Amino acid sequence: MTFRSAPLVVLILVVVSFSTQAEITKVQFEQISRLCQPSDSDEGWRGIEWEIDLWAARERAAREGKPVFLWEMDGHPLGCT
């Protein structure tokens, strides 16, 4: 298990331990909420300058000598089909 996956494991354990109770306390909610928030150093995909126009992305990739990463989905964006 990597250090990055440790918060996820903690979150799962917290949720499982709370699942037997009818409701959670305010302190428990705040703990879970903190675990779900991304850290400042964990910007990941949000730090990339994404293009939403495929043609503009193609032109930019050609100009910068980089490949195009295409994320494409079919169907409803929320998975409701």
Stockholm file with secondary structure:
# STOCKHOLM 1.0

chainA/1-81         MTFRSAPLVVLILVVVSFSTQAEITKVQFEQISRLCQPSDSDEGWRGIEWEIDLWAARERAAREGKPVFLWEMDGHPLGCT
#=GR chainA/1-81 SS CCTTTHHHHHHHHHHHHHTTSSSCCHHHHHHHHHHHSCCTTCCGGGGSCCCSCHHHHHHHHHHHTCCCCCCCCCSCTTSCC
#=GC SS_cons        CCTTTHHHHHHHHHHHHHTTSSSCCHHHHHHHHHHHSCCTTCCGGGGSCCCSCHHHHHHHHHHHTCCCCCCCCCSCTTSCC
//
